[in-house]
Amino acid sequence: MGSAQAHPASDGASFWNAGHRPTLIAAFLYFDLAFMVWVLLGPLAPIISKDLGLTPAQKGLMVAIPTLAGAILRLVNGVLVDRIGPKRTGAIGQIVVIVGLLCAWFFGIESFEGTLAVGVVLGFAGASFAVALPLASRWYPAEHQGKAMGIAGMGNSGTVLASLFAPMLAKAFGWNAVFGLAAIPLIIVFAIYMTIAKDSPSQPAPKRFAAYLDVLRQADAWWFMLFYGVTFGGFVGLAASLSIYFTDQFALSPIVAGYCTAACVFIGSLVRPIGGGVADKIGGIKTLTFVYGLAAITLLAISTNPSSLVVAMGLFLLVMATLGFGNGAVFQLVPQRFGAEIGVMTGLVGFGGGVGGFYLASSLGFAKQLTGSPAAGFLIFAGLAAIALIGLLSVKTRWRATWGSAAAGVRV
């Protein structure tokens, strides 16, 4: 069973004095811009699909591929973080994304297959999750993990930037030019990151590769992957798909659909650190029990295909806020259970979240093509939220009686 690792600051220090603020800021900026480009194909999808003549299933797959690629690459980053450190791992990923975007802009994308290739490159941005969170987390003691992970993880607000600006830039300069324009802020943040980010002096010793497989032999690892597959998977899957949903269901323009998507994503990003803070106070288990119950009910309501844009917006705002809240709560628990394996566990849990997002985004497209409505995709995901709730209730007594009791002063 994993145990909490040593931290450079004492457990009694206040949050802002307990860790390394420049690194926390760098982790947030890196994560924010990485998320901006990770979901870039989502707000551009209505425009790209019109130009390339894509089917609903192709649209769904196009916006889902970056999520799947990011999920797989998070496993790679989880291993690299523990072997070469978070800062170097993050630098490599940022360079790959910047070069890939510049190549996409320079050579141009003219086919569905080309969009999938771009999606794979953007997956390296999604893999930033497995870097930014341990980069920040390793500087903070157990009682501040929820807040530290929440602030670093709030970088998923970068999806707001993509939803707001990508459609407007595409209208002004063409959607292919957006890839080149997106590289500009990435280069600026890369320079900041390399200047102020610093690996914690309490980096764990590199493990044998076989040791990473040992984590998967523990049932708790799979539970965390499922739990994050619902909260983060739902969040990123909706972030990538809502522009398509609003244009298809309510005939909104890509720009207006981007505004609606941005509002939903913003609220989900805003409450992530709040979810981590609440979990610090009342425990992650209590917080997630509320999250999965409300998410299941809201997704069930969305699956009825509300005919009113106002009602649909209200439901999406609620479910995105709920899922964002849950993202912070999951990562209040992970470092307590797997403190010594936080790098690989961040990758594994992030993988689960990415798989959940890939499933939701692609299923909405396939459901639309097969039935004429995305309702089935929402309905099945509501069922997954219910399964997560049942699973959480089944393990909470054991968690509190075993590793939860060992976390002195920290609520689970």
C-alpha positions as CSV (number, residue, x, y, z in Angstrom):
1,M,0.0,0.0,0.0
2,G,1.4,3.4,-0.9
3,S,2.3,5.9,1.8
4,A,2.6,9.6,1.7
5,Q,6.1,10.8,0.7
6,A,8.1,13.4,2.5
7,H,7.6,17.0,1.4
8,P,10.0,19.9,1.7
9,A,7.7,21.9,3.9
10,S,6.2,21.0,7.2
11,D,2.6,19.8,7.4
12,G,1.7,22.7,9.6
13,A,2.6,25.5,7.2
14,S,-0.1,27.5,5.5
15,F,-0.9,26.6,1.9
16,W,0.9,29.5,0.2
17,N,4.0,28.9,2.3
18,A,3.9,25.1,2.2
19,G,5.2,24.6,-1.4
20,H,6.8,26.4,-4.3
21,R,4.5,29.0,-5.8
22,P,6.5,29.6,-9.0
23,T,6.2,25.9,-9.9
24,L,2.5,25.9,-9.0
25,I,2.0,28.9,-11.4
26,A,4.1,27.2,-14.1
27,A,2.2,24.0,-13.8
28,F,-1.1,25.9,-14.1
29,L,0.0,27.9,-17.2
30,Y,1.4,24.8,-18.9
31,F,-1.7,22.8,-18.2
32,D,-4.0,25.7,-19.3
33,L,-2.4,26.2,-22.7
34,A,-2.0,22.4,-23.2
35,F,-5.7,21.9,-22.6
36,M,-6.5,24.8,-25.0
37,V,-4.9,23.0,-27.9
38,W,-5.9,19.5,-26.8
39,V,-9.6,20.2,-27.5
40,L,-8.9,22.6,-30.4
41,L,-10.6,20.3,-32.9
42,G,-13.9,20.5,-30.9
43,P,-14.8,24.2,-31.5
44,L,-13.5,23.9,-35.1
45,A,-15.4,20.7,-35.8
46,P,-18.6,22.4,-37.2
47,I,-16.4,24.4,-39.7
48,I,-14.0,21.5,-40.6
49,S,-16.8,19.0,-41.0
50,K,-18.6,21.3,-43.4
51,D,-15.5,21.9,-45.5
52,L,-14.4,18.2,-45.6
53,G,-18.0,16.8,-45.8
54,L,-17.7,14.6,-42.6
55,T,-20.4,12.3,-41.3
56,P,-21.7,12.6,-37.7
57,A,-19.6,9.5,-36.8
58,Q,-16.5,11.0,-38.4
59,K,-17.1,14.3,-36.5
60,G,-17.4,12.4,-33.2
61,L,-14.2,10.4,-33.9
62,M,-12.3,13.5,-35.0
63,V,-12.9,15.3,-31.7
64,A,-12.4,12.1,-29.7
65,I,-9.0,11.0,-31.1
66,P,-7.0,13.7,-29.2
67,T,-8.6,12.4,-26.0
68,L,-7.7,8.8,-26.7
69,A,-4.1,9.7,-27.8
70,G,-3.8,11.8,-24.6
71,A,-5.0,8.9,-22.5
72,I,-2.3,6.5,-23.9
73,L,0.4,9.1,-23.7
74,R,-0.4,9.9,-20.1
75,L,0.8,6.4,-19.2
76,V,4.1,7.1,-20.9
77,N,4.4,10.4,-19.1
78,G,3.5,8.8,-15.8
79,V,6.6,6.6,-16.2
80,L,8.8,9.4,-17.5
81,V,7.9,11.7,-14.6
82,D,9.2,9.1,-12.1
83,R,12.4,8.5,-14.1
84,I,13.5,11.9,-15.5
85,G,11.3,14.2,-13.5
86,P,8.2,16.2,-14.2
87,K,9.9,19.3,-15.7
88,R,11.9,17.5,-18.4
89,T,8.9,15.3,-19.3
90,G,6.7,18.4,-19.7
91,A,9.4,20.2,-21.8
92,I,9.5,17.3,-24.2
93,G,5.7,17.2,-24.6
94,Q,5.5,20.9,-25.2
95,I,8.1,20.8,-28.0
96,V,6.3,18.0,-29.8
97,V,3.0,19.9,-29.7
98,I,4.5,23.2,-30.9
99,V,6.3,21.5,-33.8
100,G,3.2,19.5,-34.7
101,L,1.0,22.6,-34.8
102,L,3.4,24.5,-36.9
103,C,3.7,21.6,-39.4
104,A,-0.1,21.3,-39.6
105,W,-0.4,25.0,-40.3
106,F,2.5,25.0,-42.9
107,F,1.5,21.9,-44.8
108,G,-2.3,22.2,-44.4
109,I,-4.9,19.6,-43.5
110,E,-7.1,18.5,-46.4
111,S,-8.7,15.2,-45.4
112,F,-10.4,13.4,-42.6
113,E,-7.3,11.3,-42.1
114,G,-5.3,14.5,-41.8
115,T,-7.5,15.6,-38.9
116,L,-6.9,12.3,-37.2
117,A,-3.1,12.8,-37.5
118,V,-3.4,16.2,-36.0
119,G,-5.5,14.7,-33.2
120,V,-2.7,12.3,-32.3
121,V,-0.2,15.2,-32.1
122,L,-2.7,17.1,-29.9
123,G,-2.8,14.0,-27.6
124,F,0.7,15.1,-26.4
125,A,-1.0,18.2,-25.0
126,G,-3.6,16.1,-23.2
127,A,-0.8,14.0,-21.7
128,S,0.3,17.2,-19.8
129,F,-2.1,16.1,-17.1
130,A,0.4,13.4,-16.0
131,V,3.1,16.1,-15.7
132,A,1.5,19.2,-14.3
133,L,-0.2,17.5,-11.4
134,P,2.8,15.7,-9.9
135,L,5.0,18.7,-10.7
136,A,2.8,20.7,-8.3
137,S,1.8,17.9,-6.0
138,R,5.3,16.9,-4.9
139,W,5.9,20.3,-3.4
140,Y,2.9,20.1,-1.0
141,P,2.1,18.1,2.2
142,A,-1.0,15.8,2.5
143,E,-3.4,18.4,4.0
144,H,-2.9,20.7,1.0
145,Q,-3.1,18.1,-1.8
146,G,-6.7,19.0,-2.7
147,K,-5.9,22.7,-3.1
148,A,-2.6,22.2,-4.9
149,M,-4.0,19.6,-7.3
150,G,-7.1,21.7,-7.8
151,I,-5.1,24.9,-8.7
152,A,-2.8,23.1,-11.0
153,G,-5.7,21.1,-12.5
154,M,-7.7,24.3,-13.0
155,G,-5.6,24.5,-16.1
156,N,-8.4,22.6,-17.8
157,S,-9.9,26.1,-18.1
158,G,-7.8,26.3,-21.3
159,T,-10.7,24.6,-23.0
160,V,-12.5,27.9,-22.5
161,L,-9.9,29.7,-24.6
162,A,-10.3,27.3,-27.4
163,S,-14.1,27.5,-27.4
164,L,-14.0,31.3,-27.3
165,F,-11.4,32.2,-29.8
166,A,-10.9,29.2,-32.3
167,P,-14.2,29.8,-34.2
168,M,-13.6,33.6,-34.4
169,L,-10.0,33.1,-35.7
170,A,-11.2,30.4,-38.1
171,K,-13.8,32.8,-39.6
172,A,-11.1,35.6,-39.9
173,F,-8.2,33.6,-41.2
174,G,-9.4,30.1,-42.1
175,W,-9.5,27.1,-39.8
176,N,-6.1,25.8,-40.9
177,A,-4.4,29.0,-39.8
178,V,-5.7,28.5,-36.2
179,F,-3.1,25.7,-35.8
180,G,-0.3,28.2,-36.4
181,L,-1.8,30.9,-34.3
182,A,-2.2,28.5,-31.4
183,A,1.5,27.8,-31.4
184,I,2.3,31.5,-30.4
185,P,1.0,31.4,-26.8
186,L,2.4,27.9,-26.4
187,I,5.9,29.2,-27.2
188,I,5.5,32.0,-24.7
189,V,4.3,29.7,-21.9
190,F,7.1,27.2,-22.8
191,A,9.7,30.0,-22.1
192,I,8.0,30.8,-18.8
193,Y,7.8,27.2,-17.8
194,M,11.5,26.6,-18.4
195,T,12.4,29.7,-16.4
196,I,10.3,29.3,-13.2
197,A,9.3,25.6,-12.9
198,K,11.4,23.5,-10.5
199,D,11.2,19.9,-9.6
200,S,10.6,19.2,-5.9
201,P,13.7,18.0,-4.0
202,S,11.6,15.1,-2.7
203,Q,11.4,13.3,-6.0
204,P,10.9,9.5,-5.4
205,A,13.7,7.2,-6.6
206,P,13.0,5.7,-10.0
207,K,11.4,2.3,-9.9
208,R,11.8,-0.7,-12.1
209,F,9.4,-0.8,-15.0
210,A,7.9,-4.0,-13.6
211,A,7.0,-2.1,-10.4
212,Y,4.5,0.0,-12.4
213,L,2.6,-3.1,-13.3
214,D,2.3,-3.9,-9.6
215,V,0.1,-0.9,-9.1
216,L,-2.4,-2.4,-11.5
217,R,-2.6,-5.5,-9.3
218,Q,-4.3,-3.4,-6.7
219,A,-8.0,-3.0,-7.0
220,D,-7.9,0.6,-5.8
221,A,-6.0,1.7,-8.9
222,W,-8.8,0.4,-11.1
223,W,-11.4,2.1,-8.9
224,F,-9.7,5.5,-9.3
225,M,-9.4,5.0,-13.0
226,L,-13.2,4.4,-13.2
227,F,-14.0,7.3,-10.9
228,Y,-11.9,9.7,-13.0
229,G,-13.2,8.2,-16.2
230,V,-16.6,9.5,-15.2
231,T,-15.7,12.9,-13.8
232,F,-12.9,14.0,-16.0
233,G,-14.0,11.8,-18.9
234,G,-17.4,13.5,-18.8
235,F,-15.9,16.9,-18.6
236,V,-13.4,16.6,-21.5
237,G,-15.8,14.6,-23.6
238,L,-18.4,17.3,-23.3
239,A,-15.9,20.1,-23.8
240,A,-14.9,18.5,-27.1
241,S,-18.5,17.7,-28.2
242,L,-20.7,20.6,-27.1
243,S,-19.9,22.8,-30.1
244,I,-21.1,20.0,-32.4
245,Y,-24.2,19.5,-30.2
246,F,-25.2,23.1,-30.2
247,T,-24.8,23.5,-33.9
248,D,-26.6,20.3,-34.7
249,Q,-29.5,20.5,-32.2
250,F,-30.2,24.2,-32.2
251,A,-28.7,25.4,-35.5
252,L,-26.4,27.9,-33.8
253,S,-23.4,29.3,-35.7
254,P,-20.0,27.9,-34.8
255,I,-19.1,31.2,-33.0
256,V,-22.3,31.3,-30.9
257,A,-21.9,27.5,-30.2
258,G,-18.4,28.3,-29.0
259,Y,-19.7,30.9,-26.6
260,C,-22.2,28.4,-25.2
261,T,-19.5,25.7,-24.9
262,A,-17.1,28.2,-23.2
263,A,-19.6,29.0,-20.6
264,C,-20.1,25.4,-19.7
265,V,-16.4,24.6,-19.7
266,F,-15.6,27.7,-17.6
267,I,-18.0,26.8,-14.8
268,G,-16.6,23.2,-14.7
269,S,-13.0,24.5,-14.6
270,L,-13.8,27.2,-12.0
271,V,-15.1,24.7,-9.4
272,R,-12.3,22.2,-9.7
273,P,-10.2,23.7,-6.9
274,I,-13.3,24.3,-4.9
275,G,-14.1,20.6,-5.2
276,G,-10.5,19.8,-4.0
277,G,-10.9,22.3,-1.1
278,V,-14.3,20.8,0.0
279,A,-12.8,17.3,-0.2
280,D,-10.0,18.5,2.1
281,K,-12.6,19.6,4.6
282,I,-15.3,16.9,4.5
283,G,-13.5,14.1,2.7
284,G,-13.2,12.9,-0.9
285,I,-15.6,10.0,-0.4
286,K,-18.5,12.2,0.8
287,T,-17.8,14.7,-2.0
288,L,-17.8,12.1,-4.7
289,T,-21.0,10.5,-3.4
290,F,-22.8,13.7,-4.1
291,V,-21.0,14.2,-7.4
292,Y,-21.9,10.9,-9.0
293,G,-25.5,11.0,-7.8
294,L,-26.1,14.5,-9.3
295,A,-24.2,13.7,-12.5
296,A,-26.3,10.6,-13.2
297,I,-29.5,12.5,-12.7
298,T,-28.5,15.4,-14.8
299,L,-27.1,13.3,-17.7
300,L,-30.4,11.3,-17.6
301,A,-32.3,14.6,-18.1
302,I,-30.0,15.6,-20.9
303,S,-30.7,12.3,-22.7
304,T,-34.3,13.4,-23.1
305,N,-33.2,15.9,-25.7
306,P,-34.6,19.1,-24.3
307,S,-36.1,21.3,-27.1
308,S,-35.3,24.6,-25.3
309,L,-31.8,26.0,-25.6
310,V,-32.2,27.6,-22.2
311,V,-33.1,24.3,-20.6
312,A,-30.2,22.5,-22.4
313,M,-27.7,25.2,-21.3
314,G,-28.9,25.0,-17.7
315,L,-28.5,21.2,-17.6
316,F,-25.0,21.4,-19.3
317,L,-23.9,24.1,-16.9
318,L,-25.0,21.9,-14.0
319,V,-23.4,18.7,-15.1
320,M,-20.1,20.4,-16.1
321,A,-20.0,22.1,-12.7
322,T,-20.7,18.8,-11.0
323,L,-18.0,16.9,-13.0
324,G,-15.5,19.7,-12.5
325,F,-16.1,19.6,-8.7
326,G,-15.6,15.8,-8.8
327,N,-12.2,16.2,-10.6
328,G,-10.8,18.0,-7.7
329,A,-12.2,15.5,-5.2
330,V,-10.7,12.5,-7.0
331,F,-7.3,14.0,-6.7
332,Q,-7.7,14.8,-3.1
333,L,-7.8,11.0,-2.5
334,V,-5.2,9.7,-5.0
335,P,-2.0,11.1,-3.3
336,Q,-3.2,9.8,0.1
337,R,-3.6,6.2,-1.2
338,F,-0.7,6.2,-3.7
339,G,1.7,8.9,-2.4
340,A,4.8,6.9,-3.3
341,E,3.5,6.1,-6.8
342,I,1.9,9.5,-7.5
343,G,3.7,9.8,-10.9
344,V,2.5,6.5,-12.3
345,M,-0.9,6.8,-10.7
346,T,-1.5,10.2,-12.1
347,G,-0.8,8.7,-15.5
348,L,-3.1,5.7,-14.9
349,V,-5.9,7.8,-13.5
350,G,-5.5,10.3,-16.3
351,F,-5.6,7.4,-18.7
352,G,-8.9,6.4,-17.2
353,G,-10.2,9.9,-17.6
354,G,-9.0,10.1,-21.2
355,V,-10.7,6.8,-22.1
356,G,-13.9,8.1,-20.6
357,G,-13.7,11.3,-22.6
358,F,-13.0,9.3,-25.8
359,Y,-15.9,7.1,-25.2
360,L,-18.4,9.9,-24.6
361,A,-17.3,12.1,-27.5
362,S,-17.2,9.2,-30.0
363,S,-20.4,7.6,-28.8
364,L,-22.3,10.9,-29.2
365,G,-21.3,11.0,-32.9
366,F,-22.1,7.3,-33.5
367,A,-25.4,7.6,-31.7
368,K,-26.3,10.7,-33.9
369,Q,-25.4,8.8,-37.1
370,L,-27.3,5.6,-36.1
371,T,-30.4,7.0,-34.5
372,G,-30.5,10.6,-35.5
373,S,-30.0,11.8,-31.9
374,P,-27.1,11.7,-29.4
375,A,-29.4,10.7,-26.6
376,A,-28.2,7.2,-26.3
377,G,-24.6,8.4,-25.6
378,F,-25.8,10.6,-22.8
379,L,-28.0,7.8,-21.4
380,I,-25.2,5.3,-21.2
381,F,-22.8,7.8,-19.6
382,A,-25.5,8.5,-17.0
383,G,-25.4,4.7,-16.3
384,L,-21.6,4.9,-15.9
385,A,-22.0,7.6,-13.3
386,A,-24.5,5.4,-11.4
387,I,-22.0,2.5,-11.5
388,A,-19.3,4.8,-10.1
389,L,-21.6,5.8,-7.3
390,I,-22.3,2.1,-6.5
391,G,-18.6,1.3,-6.6
392,L,-17.7,4.2,-4.3
393,L,-20.3,3.1,-1.8
394,S,-18.9,-0.5,-1.9
395,V,-15.3,0.5,-1.1
396,K,-15.7,3.5,1.3
397,T,-15.8,1.4,4.5
398,R,-12.6,-0.5,3.6
399,W,-10.9,2.7,2.5
400,R,-11.7,4.5,5.8
401,A,-10.7,1.5,7.9
402,T,-7.3,1.0,6.2
403,W,-5.3,3.7,4.4
404,G,-7.8,6.4,5.3
405,S,-7.1,5.9,9.0
406,A,-3.3,6.3,8.4
407,A,-3.6,9.8,6.9
408,A,-3.3,11.7,10.2
409,G,-5.6,14.7,10.2
410,V,-6.6,14.3,6.6
411,R,-10.2,13.4,5.7
412,V,-11.1,10.8,3.2
